[in-house]
Amino acid sequence: WEAIILFVLATPVQFGPGQRFVRSAYMSIRHGAASMDVLIALGSSVAYFYSLFSLLMAVVCGDWWDCTVFFDTSAMLITVVLLGRMMEHSSKGRTSEALTKLMTLQPKMAEVV
């Protein structure tokens, strides 16, 4: 049952927020370059679809106890990268705000001694 629960939980992550990586990877490869999104899309998709194949084979063969899945790896990869990007965006916003405040401290006129 653990494999089915992981499948149910990972599928919305893979096909929801994970689609932005797939689209970006497609555009990147189409333009002849490979970005980090290609690695994320490839890694999460391979983990997800291998797990899906493994789960389907376990259902067909009846080997529920011998089913190795990596649905959690796929979902965690997407989640951790998105959280990292969110934190990066937040810190960049605070940095530019701090620089703007610092620029207001600049004196209007200076005396050369």
PyMOL commands that set and color helices and strands:
alter all, ss='L'
color gray80, all
select helices_A, chain A and resi 2-15+19-30+36-61+64-66+71-104
alter helices_A, ss='H'
color red, helices_A
deselect
rebuild
show_as cartoon
